[in-house]
Amino acid sequence: MNIEAQITNSVIAAVKDLYGQDVPEKMVALQKTRSDFEGNLTLVVFPLLKTSKKKPEDTAQDIGKYLKEHCGAIADFNVVKGFLNLVIAPEAWLGLLNDIDTDPAWGYKNADENSPLVMIEYSSPNTNKPLHLGHVRNNLLGWSLAQIMEANGNKVVKTNIVNDRGIHICKSMLAWQKWGNGETPESSGKKGDHLIGDYYVAFDKHYREEVKELKEKFIAEGVDAEKAEEQAKNEAPLIVEAHEMLVKWEQNDPDVRALWKKMNDWVYAGFDETYKALGVSFDKIYYESNTYLEGKKKVEEGLAKGLFYRKDDNSVWADLSNDGLDQKLLLRSDGTSVYMTQDIGTADMRFKDYPIDKMIYVVGNEQNYHFQVLSILLDRLGFKWGKELVHFSYGMVELPNGKMKSREGTVVDADELIASMIENAKQLSEDKVNKLEGISEEEKNEIARIVGMGALKYFILKVDARKNMLFNPEESIDFNGNTGPFIQYTHARIRSILRKAQESQSIPNQPNTPITLNNKEIDLIQKLSEFPAAVEQAGKDYSPSGIANYCYELTKQFNQFYHDYSILGADTEEQKAVRLMLAKNVAKTIKNGMALLGIEVPERM
């Protein structure tokens, strides 16, 4: 049992013995003692005054005396108004450190057969272009959230919905047909997703040229400029052909379907490489080409039950006015589906595949309204988690040079970003790595990969997901400050200290006699003890940034301690034993914390 739990139980017992009443655990408010007061933990006694019927100071004195006599974890106490500052006994801190040391998965809870099943959807790429910087933030948030939910004792299913149908897919297909000359990923030496993305850009380039020519022609014929542009966009031969191809796809035309499958397979192979580099994966992938038909079925069922209504033009709508919203289109007049229909179909397929207790969608904040509506519709259709679905809404991410436009080919490509981060890490860490004796080129490259990806992931995940953010590659890879490499370097430094102790066979046994801990050692043990609570809070708040912040605070605290006190050169063997155990568990907790962000920590740097 940790120290806070011991004290909480003792406070409940104190109130019962002193005042004759039971109080619930939630009324025992413990917090870290302010640095300008003596003590480690502070009990806020105000919630207990109705029970004690005494002044705050007298209530605090009563409980303080009781705890000192009956709770072995308490060495002393002092009272400041309604606050009872508690001094924890050194042996209690050492006992806590020993408990942490014996738990390799410190901070994590294990799922069992009764644990809730949480499904998390992230990535959601289109098969007409490679992944970009926005996808990077999405994937990193989704993966981290999955690790955090699992560490909180949930069963987790990681899922992806691939947008593999629609006019945008046909644009790439048509462009490849017209200008591809049979080009393949093998013949071009390009990743499949990049190759297809190039044809999406090519389509847009030619399309804009056609629109410009047509617009000028219509204006010359006396059409108003605004109408001329709209007419040109609708009548440009390329867009007309793309729509014809989409119709053929929906009619299962064998040639169009064969081309679609071939080009999508190229893209999936490319995506898989990027996912591997990012360190993310999925338990189940769904495809819109399958789910949109399921969605149409569910909407038709809802229509038959009177949950939706049909307009005169044959379109199907949901009336959400009772929920404070408007009318929502579910099927167009020609019977084709919209995104909402597809999401209903995907939900239906997932619910049949898994006993979902909670569904979390990791999707940008521009879709806030969409998920508000989806929640209402799924609840109306009888999905038990519909009302409580979580839209993990995150802000946009940009580079210092501005926004991204994939149609114009100015997108910040995920693969290029990953490669440049690893290259930057290699250059910046060259001096440090070269100091390591006997390290191979392969090991250098692996360290650069770990550091480069750690810099990228940490910089993105340390920001509150709800906020828009500016990703600065140079700032992210600094070895000082609130960065991934700073935390990774501290872990590597601790592992080096532990190796030196092992090599010199200078790891002493655990102290049998009580020793005096200094304030920085106590602060570090207390910080380590907060990790399970940090994991739990991150799960409640859906907040990878909370874990990043904890890892940074722990790392900073260790470095302050290491600056002031020697570990291997401690004054006594007992002191050295405690400090080595402390360092070992700081490294373990950093590793466990960073793993929740999908970040590896190297043994050496």
Disulfide bonds with the S-S distance in Angstrom:
none
